[in-house]
Amino acid sequence: MYERIRNMREDMDMTQSQIAEHLNIHQTTYSDYEIGKLNIPVQVLGKIADLFGTSIDYLVNRTDVKKPYPRRK
């Protein structure tokens, strides 16, 4: 999971600092998420998925489909 998140960040040419700013957390906290030192809270994982335009399932390796699911109304 952590490698997939890092790869998506790098594919978007974003730094850890940029992602951390978007998530309103410290860069070191985001770095700890990315290397698996800290568990990523579900709310934060959802924000990361939204930022990357994918689903949480893709981020956690439950699917290889990058396209996000349609949102419920």
PQR file of N, CA, C, O and H, with PARSE charges and radii, in Angstrom:
ATOM      1  N   MET A   1       0.825  -1.188   0.000 -0.4000 1.5000
ATOM      2  CA  MET A   1       0.000   0.000   0.000 -0.0000 2.0000
ATOM      3  C   MET A   1       0.868   1.250   0.000  0.5500 1.7000
ATOM      4  O   MET A   1       0.608   2.176  -0.769 -0.5500 1.4000
ATOM      5  N   TYR A   2       1.868   1.296   0.823 -0.4000 1.5000
ATOM      6  CA  TYR A   2       2.670   2.507   0.972 -0.0000 2.0000
ATOM      7  C   TYR A   2       3.441   2.817  -0.303  0.5500 1.7000
ATOM      8  O   TYR A   2       3.591   3.979  -0.681 -0.5500 1.4000
ATOM      9  H   TYR A   2       2.079   0.544   1.448  0.4000 1.0000
ATOM     10  N   GLU A   3       3.927   1.774  -0.961 -0.4000 1.5000
ATOM     11  CA  GLU A   3       4.640   1.970  -2.222 -0.0000 2.0000
ATOM     12  C   GLU A   3       3.698   2.538  -3.288  0.5500 1.7000
ATOM     13  O   GLU A   3       4.089   3.406  -4.068 -0.5500 1.4000
ATOM     14  H   GLU A   3       3.805   0.830  -0.653  0.4000 1.0000
ATOM     15  N   ARG A   4       2.479   2.054  -3.316 -0.4000 1.5000
ATOM     16  CA  ARG A   4       1.503   2.540  -4.300 -0.0000 2.0000
ATOM     17  C   ARG A   4       1.205   4.025  -4.066  0.5500 1.7000
ATOM     18  O   ARG A   4       1.117   4.800  -5.018 -0.5500 1.4000
ATOM     19  H   ARG A   4       2.161   1.349  -2.682  0.4000 1.0000
ATOM     20  N   ILE A   5       1.052   4.414  -2.811 -0.4000 1.5000
ATOM     21  CA  ILE A   5       0.797   5.822  -2.491 -0.0000 2.0000
ATOM     22  C   ILE A   5       1.987   6.681  -2.898  0.5500 1.7000
ATOM     23  O   ILE A   5       1.810   7.744  -3.494 -0.5500 1.4000
ATOM     24  H   ILE A   5       1.123   3.784  -2.037  0.4000 1.0000
ATOM     25  N   ARG A   6       3.179   6.237  -2.588 -0.4000 1.5000
ATOM     26  CA  ARG A   6       4.379   6.989  -2.980 -0.0000 2.0000
ATOM     27  C   ARG A   6       4.469   7.101  -4.490  0.5500 1.7000
ATOM     28  O   ARG A   6       4.759   8.175  -5.017 -0.5500 1.4000
ATOM     29  H   ARG A   6       3.324   5.373  -2.104  0.4000 1.0000
ATOM     30  N   ASN A   7       4.223   5.997  -5.196 -0.4000 1.5000
ATOM     31  CA  ASN A   7       4.308   6.022  -6.658 -0.0000 2.0000
ATOM     32  C   ASN A   7       3.283   6.982  -7.261  0.5500 1.7000
ATOM     33  O   ASN A   7       3.593   7.698  -8.213 -0.5500 1.4000
ATOM     34  H   ASN A   7       3.988   5.124  -4.768  0.4000 1.0000
ATOM     35  N   MET A   8       2.086   7.001  -6.725 -0.4000 1.5000
ATOM     36  CA  MET A   8       1.062   7.919  -7.248 -0.0000 2.0000
ATOM     37  C   MET A   8       1.470   9.368  -6.993  0.5500 1.7000
ATOM     38  O   MET A   8       1.284  10.227  -7.855 -0.5500 1.4000
ATOM     39  H   MET A   8       1.835   6.419  -5.952  0.4000 1.0000
ATOM     40  N   ARG A   9       2.025   9.639  -5.816 -0.4000 1.5000
ATOM     41  CA  ARG A   9       2.502  10.998  -5.524 -0.0000 2.0000
ATOM     42  C   ARG A   9       3.573  11.407  -6.514  0.5500 1.7000
ATOM     43  O   ARG A   9       3.545  12.512  -7.056 -0.5500 1.4000
ATOM     44  H   ARG A   9       2.176   8.941  -5.116  0.4000 1.0000
ATOM     45  N   GLU A  10       4.515  10.513  -6.744 -0.4000 1.5000
ATOM     46  CA  GLU A  10       5.601  10.809  -7.680 -0.0000 2.0000
ATOM     47  C   GLU A  10       5.084  10.960  -9.107  0.5500 1.7000
ATOM     48  O   GLU A  10       5.576  11.807  -9.853 -0.5500 1.4000
ATOM     49  H   GLU A  10       4.538   9.616  -6.304  0.4000 1.0000
ATOM     50  N   ASP A  11       4.108  10.157  -9.497 -0.4000 1.5000
ATOM     51  CA  ASP A  11       3.511  10.276 -10.832 -0.0000 2.0000
ATOM     52  C   ASP A  11       2.863  11.641 -11.028  0.5500 1.7000
ATOM     53  O   ASP A  11       2.810  12.151 -12.147 -0.5500 1.4000
ATOM     54  H   ASP A  11       3.708   9.468  -8.891  0.4000 1.0000
ATOM     55  N   MET A  12       2.372  12.230  -9.945 -0.4000 1.5000
ATOM     56  CA  MET A  12       1.748  13.549 -10.015 -0.0000 2.0000
ATOM     57  C   MET A  12       2.772  14.674  -9.847  0.5500 1.7000
ATOM     58  O   MET A  12       2.413  15.850  -9.809 -0.5500 1.4000
ATOM     59  H   MET A  12       2.415  11.815  -9.036  0.4000 1.0000
ATOM     60  N   ASP A  13       4.058  14.296  -9.745 -0.4000 1.5000
ATOM     61  CA  ASP A  13       5.145  15.266  -9.540 -0.0000 2.0000
ATOM     62  C   ASP A  13       4.894  16.158  -8.327  0.5500 1.7000
ATOM     63  O   ASP A  13       5.117  17.368  -8.372 -0.5500 1.4000
ATOM     64  H   ASP A  13       4.349  13.340  -9.776  0.4000 1.0000
ATOM     65  N   MET A  14       4.429  15.541  -7.245 -0.4000 1.5000
ATOM     66  CA  MET A  14       4.188  16.276  -6.012 -0.0000 2.0000
ATOM     67  C   MET A  14       5.198  15.839  -4.956  0.5500 1.7000
ATOM     68  O   MET A  14       5.643  14.692  -4.936 -0.5500 1.4000
ATOM     69  H   MET A  14       4.248  14.558  -7.209  0.4000 1.0000
ATOM     70  N   THR A  15       5.545  16.769  -4.088 -0.4000 1.5000
ATOM     71  CA  THR A  15       6.449  16.462  -2.979 -0.0000 2.0000
ATOM     72  C   THR A  15       5.639  16.012  -1.774  0.5500 1.7000
ATOM     73  O   THR A  15       4.424  16.207  -1.717 -0.5500 1.4000
ATOM     74  H   THR A  15       5.183  17.701  -4.104  0.4000 1.0000
ATOM     75  N   GLN A  16       6.319  15.416  -0.826 -0.4000 1.5000
ATOM     76  CA  GLN A  16       5.654  15.051   0.421 -0.0000 2.0000
ATOM     77  C   GLN A  16       5.114  16.300   1.112  0.5500 1.7000
ATOM     78  O   GLN A  16       4.039  16.267   1.711 -0.5500 1.4000
ATOM     79  H   GLN A  16       7.306  15.259  -0.873  0.4000 1.0000
ATOM     80  N   SER A  17       5.848  17.384   1.028 -0.4000 1.5000
ATOM     81  CA  SER A  17       5.403  18.636   1.651 -0.0000 2.0000
ATOM     82  C   SER A  17       4.113  19.140   1.032  0.5500 1.7000
ATOM     83  O   SER A  17       3.233  19.626   1.742 -0.5500 1.4000
ATOM     84  H   SER A  17       6.721  17.411   0.540  0.4000 1.0000
ATOM     85  N   GLN A  18       3.993  19.029  -0.276 -0.4000 1.5000
ATOM     86  CA  GLN A  18       2.770  19.480  -0.946 -0.0000 2.0000
ATOM     87  C   GLN A  18       1.568  18.642  -0.517  0.5500 1.7000
ATOM     88  O   GLN A  18       0.488  19.175  -0.264 -0.5500 1.4000
ATOM     89  H   GLN A  18       4.708  18.634  -0.852  0.4000 1.0000
ATOM     90  N   ILE A  19       1.767  17.335  -0.440 -0.4000 1.5000
ATOM     91  CA  ILE A  19       0.679  16.447  -0.015 -0.0000 2.0000
ATOM     92  C   ILE A  19       0.312  16.757   1.438  0.5500 1.7000
ATOM     93  O   ILE A  19      -0.867  16.869   1.774 -0.5500 1.4000
ATOM     94  H   ILE A  19       2.644  16.903  -0.646  0.4000 1.0000
ATOM     95  N   ALA A  20       1.319  16.893   2.289 -0.4000 1.5000
ATOM     96  CA  ALA A  20       1.081  17.186   3.703 -0.0000 2.0000
ATOM     97  C   ALA A  20       0.315  18.496   3.863  0.5500 1.7000
ATOM     98  O   ALA A  20      -0.590  18.588   4.692 -0.5500 1.4000
ATOM     99  H   ALA A  20       2.277  16.802   2.016  0.4000 1.0000
ATOM    100  N   GLU A  21       0.665  19.493   3.088 -0.4000 1.5000
ATOM    101  CA  GLU A  21      -0.042  20.774   3.161 -0.0000 2.0000
ATOM    102  C   GLU A  21      -1.512  20.595   2.773  0.5500 1.7000
ATOM    103  O   GLU A  21      -2.405  21.144   3.419 -0.5500 1.4000
ATOM    104  H   GLU A  21       1.400  19.419   2.414  0.4000 1.0000
ATOM    105  N   HIS A  22      -1.750  19.830   1.722 -0.4000 1.5000
ATOM    106  CA  HIS A  22      -3.122  19.555   1.286 -0.0000 2.0000
ATOM    107  C   HIS A  22      -3.918  18.838   2.384  0.5500 1.7000
ATOM    108  O   HIS A  22      -5.106  19.099   2.573 -0.5500 1.4000
ATOM    109  H   HIS A  22      -1.025  19.384   1.197  0.4000 1.0000
ATOM    110  N   LEU A  23      -3.255  17.946   3.093 -0.4000 1.5000
ATOM    111  CA  LEU A  23      -3.902  17.163   4.145 -0.0000 2.0000
ATOM    112  C   LEU A  23      -3.933  17.895   5.480  0.5500 1.7000
ATOM    113  O   LEU A  23      -4.555  17.431   6.436 -0.5500 1.4000
ATOM    114  H   LEU A  23      -2.290  17.734   2.939  0.4000 1.0000
ATOM    115  N   ASN A  24      -3.255  19.047   5.541 -0.4000 1.5000
ATOM    116  CA  ASN A  24      -3.163  19.836   6.768 -0.0000 2.0000
ATOM    117  C   ASN A  24      -2.473  19.065   7.898  0.5500 1.7000
ATOM    118  O   ASN A  24      -2.929  19.060   9.042 -0.5500 1.4000
ATOM    119  H   ASN A  24      -2.750  19.423   4.764  0.4000 1.0000
ATOM    120  N   ILE A  25      -1.356  18.413   7.539 -0.4000 1.5000
ATOM    121  CA  ILE A  25      -0.538  17.681   8.506 -0.0000 2.0000
ATOM    122  C   ILE A  25       0.923  18.061   8.285  0.5500 1.7000
ATOM    123  O   ILE A  25       1.251  18.710   7.292 -0.5500 1.4000
ATOM    124  H   ILE A  25      -0.986  18.418   6.610  0.4000 1.0000
ATOM    125  N   HIS A  26       1.791  17.665   9.193 -0.4000 1.5000
ATOM    126  CA  HIS A  26       3.223  17.919   9.043 -0.0000 2.0000
ATOM    127  C   HIS A  26       3.808  16.991   7.984  0.5500 1.7000
ATOM    128  O   HIS A  26       3.326  15.877   7.784 -0.5500 1.4000
ATOM    129  H   HIS A  26       1.524  17.138  10.000  0.4000 1.0000
ATOM    130  N   GLN A  27       4.838  17.458   7.320 -0.4000 1.5000
ATOM    131  CA  GLN A  27       5.514  16.656   6.295 -0.0000 2.0000
ATOM    132  C   GLN A  27       6.073  15.373   6.901  0.5500 1.7000
ATOM    133  O   GLN A  27       6.035  14.320   6.266 -0.5500 1.4000
ATOM    134  H   GLN A  27       5.230  18.364   7.483  0.4000 1.0000
ATOM    135  N   THR A  28       6.587  15.454   8.116 -0.4000 1.5000
ATOM    136  CA  THR A  28       7.151  14.252   8.749 -0.0000 2.0000
ATOM    137  C   THR A  28       6.068  13.207   9.019  0.5500 1.7000
ATOM    138  O   THR A  28       6.320  12.006   8.926 -0.5500 1.4000
ATOM    139  H   THR A  28       6.617  16.309   8.633  0.4000 1.0000
ATOM    140  N   THR A  29       4.871  13.666   9.350 -0.4000 1.5000
ATOM    141  CA  THR A  29       3.759  12.732   9.550 -0.0000 2.0000
ATOM    142  C   THR A  29       3.431  12.035   8.244  0.5500 1.7000
ATOM    143  O   THR A  29       3.263  10.816   8.207 -0.5500 1.4000
ATOM    144  H   THR A  29       4.666  14.642   9.426  0.4000 1.0000
ATOM    145  N   TYR A  30       3.338  12.818   7.161 -0.4000 1.5000
ATOM    146  CA  TYR A  30       3.053  12.204   5.861 -0.0000 2.0000
ATOM    147  C   TYR A  30       4.171  11.230   5.478  0.5500 1.7000
ATOM    148  O   TYR A  30       3.896  10.144   4.968 -0.5500 1.4000
ATOM    149  H   TYR A  30       3.474  13.808   7.192  0.4000 1.0000
ATOM    150  N   SER A  31       5.405  11.605   5.715 -0.4000 1.5000
ATOM    151  CA  SER A  31       6.529  10.715   5.412 -0.0000 2.0000
ATOM    152  C   SER A  31       6.397   9.405   6.182  0.5500 1.7000
ATOM    153  O   SER A  31       6.645   8.331   5.634 -0.5500 1.4000
ATOM    154  H   SER A  31       5.629  12.487   6.129  0.4000 1.0000
ATOM    155  N   ASP A  32       6.007   9.494   7.448 -0.4000 1.5000
ATOM    156  CA  ASP A  32       5.814   8.288   8.257 -0.0000 2.0000
ATOM    157  C   ASP A  32       4.677   7.428   7.705  0.5500 1.7000
ATOM    158  O   ASP A  32       4.747   6.201   7.775 -0.5500 1.4000
ATOM    159  H   ASP A  32       5.806  10.366   7.893  0.4000 1.0000
ATOM    160  N   TYR A  33       3.631   8.053   7.156 -0.4000 1.5000
ATOM    161  CA  TYR A  33       2.575   7.293   6.493 -0.0000 2.0000
ATOM    162  C   TYR A  33       3.139   6.550   5.293  0.5500 1.7000
ATOM    163  O   TYR A  33       2.869   5.366   5.092 -0.5500 1.4000
ATOM    164  H   TYR A  33       3.574   9.050   7.099  0.4000 1.0000
ATOM    165  N   GLU A  34       3.928   7.268   4.500 -0.4000 1.5000
ATOM    166  CA  GLU A  34       4.408   6.724   3.230 -0.0000 2.0000
ATOM    167  C   GLU A  34       5.381   5.559   3.412  0.5500 1.7000
ATOM    168  O   GLU A  34       5.455   4.672   2.561 -0.5500 1.4000
ATOM    169  H   GLU A  34       4.147   8.230   4.664  0.4000 1.0000
ATOM    170  N   ILE A  35       6.114   5.561   4.499 -0.4000 1.5000
ATOM    171  CA  ILE A  35       7.054   4.457   4.736 -0.0000 2.0000
ATOM    172  C   ILE A  35       6.457   3.368   5.624  0.5500 1.7000
ATOM    173  O   ILE A  35       7.110   2.363   5.906 -0.5500 1.4000
ATOM    174  H   ILE A  35       6.055   6.281   5.190  0.4000 1.0000
ATOM    175  N   GLY A  36       5.222   3.570   6.059 -0.4000 1.5000
ATOM    176  CA  GLY A  36       4.550   2.552   6.860 -0.0000 2.0000
ATOM    177  C   GLY A  36       4.875   2.606   8.332  0.5500 1.7000
ATOM    178  O   GLY A  36       4.576   1.666   9.069 -0.5500 1.4000
ATOM    179  H   GLY A  36       4.691   4.386   5.830  0.4000 1.0000
ATOM    180  N   LYS A  37       5.482   3.693   8.773 -0.4000 1.5000
ATOM    181  CA  LYS A  37       5.814   3.834  10.189 -0.0000 2.0000
ATOM    182  C   LYS A  37       4.571   4.151  11.019  0.5500 1.7000
ATOM    183  O   LYS A  37       4.473   3.757  12.181 -0.5500 1.4000
ATOM    184  H   LYS A  37       5.725   4.456   8.174  0.4000 1.0000
ATOM    185  N   LEU A  38       3.618   4.869  10.408 -0.4000 1.5000
ATOM    186  CA  LEU A  38       2.340   5.190  11.046 -0.0000 2.0000
ATOM    187  C   LEU A  38       1.206   4.651  10.196  0.5500 1.7000
ATOM    188  O   LEU A  38       1.287   4.658   8.967 -0.5500 1.4000
ATOM    189  H   LEU A  38       3.697   5.189   9.464  0.4000 1.0000
ATOM    190  N   ASN A  39       0.149   4.186  10.846 -0.4000 1.5000
ATOM    191  CA  ASN A  39      -1.056   3.798  10.115 -0.0000 2.0000
ATOM    192  C   ASN A  39      -1.766   5.057   9.638  0.5500 1.7000
ATOM    193  O   ASN A  39      -1.814   6.062  10.347 -0.5500 1.4000
ATOM    194  H   ASN A  39       0.083   4.181  11.844  0.4000 1.0000
ATOM    195  N   ILE A  40      -2.310   4.995   8.442 -0.4000 1.5000
ATOM    196  CA  ILE A  40      -3.010   6.138   7.877 -0.0000 2.0000
ATOM    197  C   ILE A  40      -4.474   6.074   8.311  0.5500 1.7000
ATOM    198  O   ILE A  40      -5.159   5.091   8.025 -0.5500 1.4000
ATOM    199  H   ILE A  40      -2.271   4.179   7.865  0.4000 1.0000
ATOM    200  N   PRO A  41      -4.965   7.118   9.004 -0.5600 1.5000
ATOM    201  CA  PRO A  41      -6.383   7.125   9.382  0.2800 2.0000
ATOM    202  C   PRO A  41      -7.273   7.082   8.141  0.5500 1.7000
ATOM    203  O   PRO A  41      -6.908   7.607   7.089 -0.5500 1.4000
ATOM    204  N   VAL A  42      -8.430   6.458   8.269 -0.4000 1.5000
ATOM    205  CA  VAL A  42      -9.342   6.291   7.138 -0.0000 2.0000
ATOM    206  C   VAL A  42      -9.700   7.643   6.515  0.5500 1.7000
ATOM    207  O   VAL A  42      -9.763   7.764   5.292 -0.5500 1.4000
ATOM    208  H   VAL A  42      -8.727   6.032   9.124  0.4000 1.0000
ATOM    209  N   GLN A  43      -9.933   8.656   7.349 -0.4000 1.5000
ATOM    210  CA  GLN A  43     -10.287   9.973   6.825 -0.0000 2.0000
ATOM    211  C   GLN A  43      -9.164  10.534   5.954  0.5500 1.7000
ATOM    212  O   GLN A  43      -9.423  11.130   4.909 -0.5500 1.4000
ATOM    213  H   GLN A  43      -9.881   8.558   8.343  0.4000 1.0000
ATOM    214  N   VAL A  44      -7.942  10.345   6.375 -0.4000 1.5000
ATOM    215  CA  VAL A  44      -6.789  10.828   5.612 -0.0000 2.0000
ATOM    216  C   VAL A  44      -6.636  10.008   4.341  0.5500 1.7000
ATOM    217  O   VAL A  44      -6.342  10.560   3.280 -0.5500 1.4000
ATOM    218  H   VAL A  44      -7.731   9.861   7.224  0.4000 1.0000
ATOM    219  N   LEU A  45      -6.829   8.715   4.434 -0.4000 1.5000
ATOM    220  CA  LEU A  45      -6.745   7.853   3.259 -0.0000 2.0000
ATOM    221  C   LEU A  45      -7.777   8.279   2.213  0.5500 1.7000
ATOM    222  O   LEU A  45      -7.492   8.273   1.016 -0.5500 1.4000
ATOM    223  H   LEU A  45      -7.068   8.267   5.295  0.4000 1.0000
ATOM    224  N   GLY A  46      -8.963   8.646   2.665 -0.4000 1.5000
ATOM    225  CA  GLY A  46      -9.994   9.138   1.757 -0.0000 2.0000
ATOM    226  C   GLY A  46      -9.567  10.420   1.064  0.5500 1.7000
ATOM    227  O   GLY A  46      -9.799  10.580  -0.134 -0.5500 1.4000
ATOM    228  H   GLY A  46      -9.194   8.651   3.638  0.4000 1.0000
ATOM    229  N   LYS A  47      -8.948  11.335   1.796 -0.4000 1.5000
ATOM    230  CA  LYS A  47      -8.468  12.589   1.209 -0.0000 2.0000
ATOM    231  C   LYS A  47      -7.364  12.320   0.184  0.5500 1.7000
ATOM    232  O   LYS A  47      -7.313  12.963  -0.864 -0.5500 1.4000
ATOM    233  H   LYS A  47      -8.760  11.205   2.770  0.4000 1.0000
ATOM    234  N   ILE A  48      -6.485  11.370   0.492 -0.4000 1.5000
ATOM    235  CA  ILE A  48      -5.414  11.012  -0.448 -0.0000 2.0000
ATOM    236  C   ILE A  48      -6.019  10.419  -1.718  0.5500 1.7000
ATOM    237  O   ILE A  48      -5.609  10.772  -2.824 -0.5500 1.4000
ATOM    238  H   ILE A  48      -6.526  10.847   1.343  0.4000 1.0000
ATOM    239  N   ALA A  49      -6.984   9.529  -1.567 -0.4000 1.5000
ATOM    240  CA  ALA A  49      -7.641   8.926  -2.734 -0.0000 2.0000
ATOM    241  C   ALA A  49      -8.311   9.998  -3.582  0.5500 1.7000
ATOM    242  O   ALA A  49      -8.202   9.969  -4.808 -0.5500 1.4000
ATOM    243  H   ALA A  49      -7.317   9.243  -0.668  0.4000 1.0000
ATOM    244  N   ASP A  50      -9.003  10.946  -2.950 -0.4000 1.5000
ATOM    245  CA  ASP A  50      -9.643  12.029  -3.692 -0.0000 2.0000
ATOM    246  C   ASP A  50      -8.610  12.877  -4.434  0.5500 1.7000
ATOM    247  O   ASP A  50      -8.803  13.223  -5.600 -0.5500 1.4000
ATOM    248  H   ASP A  50      -9.091  10.970  -1.954  0.4000 1.0000
ATOM    249  N   LEU A  51      -7.526  13.203  -3.758 -0.4000 1.5000
ATOM    250  CA  LEU A  51      -6.470  14.003  -4.384 -0.0000 2.0000
ATOM    251  C   LEU A  51      -5.885  13.298  -5.601  0.5500 1.7000
ATOM    252  O   LEU A  51      -5.620  13.930  -6.623 -0.5500 1.4000
ATOM    253  H   LEU A  51      -7.369  12.921  -2.812  0.4000 1.0000
ATOM    254  N   PHE A  52      -5.686  11.995  -5.490 -0.4000 1.5000
ATOM    255  CA  PHE A  52      -5.093  11.224  -6.578 -0.0000 2.0000
ATOM    256  C   PHE A  52      -6.122  10.784  -7.618  0.5500 1.7000
ATOM    257  O   PHE A  52      -5.759  10.218  -8.649 -0.5500 1.4000
ATOM    258  H   PHE A  52      -5.902  11.481  -4.660  0.4000 1.0000
ATOM    259  N   GLY A  53      -7.393  11.040  -7.356 -0.4000 1.5000
ATOM    260  CA  GLY A  53      -8.432  10.654  -8.302 -0.0000 2.0000
ATOM    261  C   GLY A  53      -8.596   9.150  -8.422  0.5500 1.7000
ATOM    262  O   GLY A  53      -8.757   8.615  -9.519 -0.5500 1.4000
ATOM    263  H   GLY A  53      -7.688  11.500  -6.519  0.4000 1.0000
ATOM    264  N   THR A  54      -8.553   8.478  -7.286 -0.4000 1.5000
ATOM    265  CA  THR A  54      -8.675   7.025  -7.267 -0.0000 2.0000
ATOM    266  C   THR A  54      -9.521   6.604  -6.070  0.5500 1.7000
ATOM    267  O   THR A  54     -10.124   7.447  -5.405 -0.5500 1.4000
ATOM    268  H   THR A  54      -8.422   8.913  -6.395  0.4000 1.0000
ATOM    269  N   SER A  55      -9.565   5.320  -5.800 -0.4000 1.5000
ATOM    270  CA  SER A  55     -10.329   4.812  -4.660 -0.0000 2.0000
ATOM    271  C   SER A  55      -9.392   4.359  -3.545  0.5500 1.7000
ATOM    272  O   SER A  55      -8.212   4.090  -3.773 -0.5500 1.4000
ATOM    273  H   SER A  55      -9.075   4.635  -6.341  0.4000 1.0000
ATOM    274  N   ILE A  56      -9.935   4.282  -2.356 -0.4000 1.5000
ATOM    275  CA  ILE A  56      -9.161   3.732  -1.242 -0.0000 2.0000
ATOM    276  C   ILE A  56      -8.785   2.292  -1.543  0.5500 1.7000
ATOM    277  O   ILE A  56      -7.678   1.861  -1.220 -0.5500 1.4000
ATOM    278  H   ILE A  56     -10.893   4.501  -2.171  0.4000 1.0000
ATOM    279  N   ASP A  57      -9.695   1.541  -2.159 -0.4000 1.5000
ATOM    280  CA  ASP A  57      -9.400   0.151  -2.501 -0.0000 2.0000
ATOM    281  C   ASP A  57      -8.158   0.041  -3.379  0.5500 1.7000
ATOM    282  O   ASP A  57      -7.354  -0.877  -3.208 -0.5500 1.4000
ATOM    283  H   ASP A  57     -10.595   1.891  -2.421  0.4000 1.0000
ATOM    284  N   TYR A  58      -7.999   0.969  -4.312 -0.4000 1.5000
ATOM    285  CA  TYR A  58      -6.800   0.939  -5.152 -0.0000 2.0000
ATOM    286  C   TYR A  58      -5.557   1.228  -4.307  0.5500 1.7000
ATOM    287  O   TYR A  58      -4.533   0.561  -4.452 -0.5500 1.4000
ATOM    288  H   TYR A  58      -8.652   1.714  -4.450  0.4000 1.0000
ATOM    289  N   LEU A  59      -5.654   2.213  -3.436 -0.4000 1.5000
ATOM    290  CA  LEU A  59      -4.490   2.577  -2.613 -0.0000 2.0000
ATOM    291  C   LEU A  59      -4.043   1.434  -1.709  0.5500 1.7000
ATOM    292  O   LEU A  59      -2.849   1.264  -1.462 -0.5500 1.4000
ATOM    293  H   LEU A  59      -6.486   2.755  -3.318  0.4000 1.0000
ATOM    294  N   VAL A  60      -5.005   0.645  -1.212 -0.4000 1.5000
ATOM    295  CA  VAL A  60      -4.654  -0.436  -0.281 -0.0000 2.0000
ATOM    296  C   VAL A  60      -4.532  -1.791  -0.980  0.5500 1.7000
ATOM    297  O   VAL A  60      -4.556  -2.838  -0.333 -0.5500 1.4000
ATOM    298  H   VAL A  60      -5.975   0.782  -1.412  0.4000 1.0000
ATOM    299  N   ASN A  61      -4.402  -1.755  -2.304 -0.4000 1.5000
ATOM    300  CA  ASN A  61      -4.152  -2.961  -3.109 -0.0000 2.0000
ATOM    301  C   ASN A  61      -5.302  -3.963  -3.117  0.5500 1.7000
ATOM    302  O   ASN A  61      -5.074  -5.162  -3.272 -0.5500 1.4000
ATOM    303  H   ASN A  61      -4.383  -0.905  -2.829  0.4000 1.0000
ATOM    304  N   ARG A  62      -6.533  -3.486  -2.953 -0.4000 1.5000
ATOM    305  CA  ARG A  62      -7.686  -4.395  -3.041 -0.0000 2.0000
ATOM    306  C   ARG A  62      -8.177  -4.534  -4.474  0.5500 1.7000
ATOM    307  O   ARG A  62      -8.942  -5.443  -4.796 -0.5500 1.4000
ATOM    308  H   ARG A  62      -6.718  -2.512  -2.827  0.4000 1.0000
ATOM    309  N   THR A  63      -7.722  -3.612  -5.336 -0.4000 1.5000
ATOM    310  CA  THR A  63      -8.057  -3.663  -6.755 -0.0000 2.0000
ATOM    311  C   THR A  63      -6.924  -3.022  -7.541  0.5500 1.7000
ATOM    312  O   THR A  63      -6.145  -2.234  -7.004 -0.5500 1.4000
ATOM    313  H   THR A  63      -7.100  -2.874  -5.074  0.4000 1.0000
ATOM    314  N   ASP A  64      -6.844  -3.366  -8.804 -0.4000 1.5000
ATOM    315  CA  ASP A  64      -5.866  -2.733  -9.680 -0.0000 2.0000
ATOM    316  C   ASP A  64      -6.515  -1.691 -10.585  0.5500 1.7000
ATOM    317  O   ASP A  64      -5.869  -1.149 -11.481 -0.5500 1.4000
ATOM    318  H   ASP A  64      -7.477  -4.005  -9.240  0.4000 1.0000
ATOM    319  N   VAL A  65      -7.790  -1.416 -10.347 -0.4000 1.5000
ATOM    320  CA  VAL A  65      -8.532  -0.424 -11.127 -0.0000 2.0000
ATOM    321  C   VAL A  65      -8.344   0.940 -10.471  0.5500 1.7000
ATOM    322  O   VAL A  65      -8.785   1.158  -9.343 -0.5500 1.4000
ATOM    323  H   VAL A  65      -8.315  -1.857  -9.619  0.4000 1.0000
ATOM    324  N   LYS A  66      -7.686   1.859 -11.183 -0.4000 1.5000
ATOM    325  CA  LYS A  66      -7.407   3.181 -10.613 -0.0000 2.0000
ATOM    326  C   LYS A  66      -8.637   4.078 -10.561  0.5500 1.7000
ATOM    327  O   LYS A  66      -8.734   4.948  -9.695 -0.5500 1.4000
ATOM    328  H   LYS A  66      -7.327   1.682 -12.100  0.4000 1.0000
ATOM    329  N   LYS A  67      -9.571   3.874 -11.478 -0.4000 1.5000
ATOM    330  CA  LYS A  67     -10.743   4.744 -11.569 -0.0000 2.0000
ATOM    331  C   LYS A  67     -11.547   4.678 -10.274  0.5500 1.7000
ATOM    332  O   LYS A  67     -11.835   3.588  -9.780 -0.5500 1.4000
ATOM    333  H   LYS A  67      -9.492   3.167 -12.182  0.4000 1.0000
ATOM    334  N   PRO A  68     -11.915   5.842  -9.715 -0.5600 1.5000
ATOM    335  CA  PRO A  68     -12.683   5.817  -8.472  0.2800 2.0000
ATOM    336  C   PRO A  68     -14.122   5.334  -8.713  0.5500 1.7000
ATOM    337  O   PRO A  68     -14.640   5.392  -9.828 -0.5500 1.4000
ATOM    338  N   TYR A  69     -14.729   4.868  -7.654 -0.4000 1.5000
ATOM    339  CA  TYR A  69     -16.125   4.452  -7.719 -0.0000 2.0000
ATOM    340  C   TYR A  69     -17.005   5.689  -7.849  0.5500 1.7000
ATOM    341  O   TYR A  69     -16.618   6.768  -7.400 -0.5500 1.4000
ATOM    342  H   TYR A  69     -14.307   4.821  -6.749  0.4000 1.0000
ATOM    343  N   PRO A  70     -18.191   5.551  -8.460 -0.5600 1.5000
ATOM    344  CA  PRO A  70     -19.112   6.689  -8.501  0.2800 2.0000
ATOM    345  C   PRO A  70     -19.589   7.032  -7.079  0.5500 1.7000
ATOM    346  O   PRO A  70     -19.788   6.151  -6.243 -0.5500 1.4000
ATOM    347  N   ARG A  71     -19.761   8.305  -6.839 -0.4000 1.5000
ATOM    348  CA  ARG A  71     -20.224   8.729  -5.510 -0.0000 2.0000
ATOM    349  C   ARG A  71     -21.721   8.535  -5.391  0.5500 1.7000
ATOM    350  O   ARG A  71     -22.461   8.674  -6.364 -0.5500 1.4000
ATOM    351  H   ARG A  71     -19.600   9.021  -7.518  0.4000 1.0000
ATOM    352  N   ARG A  72     -22.152   8.212  -4.188 -0.4000 1.5000
ATOM    353  CA  ARG A  72     -23.587   8.083  -3.914 -0.0000 2.0000
ATOM    354  C   ARG A  72     -24.186   9.471  -3.801  0.5500 1.7000
ATOM    355  O   ARG A  72     -23.528  10.426  -3.387 -0.5500 1.4000
ATOM    356  H   ARG A  72     -21.551   8.099  -3.398  0.4000 1.0000
ATOM    357  N   LYS A  73     -25.447   9.557  -4.178 -0.4000 1.5000
ATOM    358  CA  LYS A  73     -26.142  10.854  -4.090 -0.0000 2.0000
ATOM    359  C   LYS A  73     -26.825  11.001  -2.772  0.5500 1.7000
ATOM    360  O   LYS A  73     -27.460  12.024  -2.516 -0.5500 1.4000
ATOM    361  H   LYS A  73     -25.981   8.782  -4.514  0.4000 1.0000
TER
END
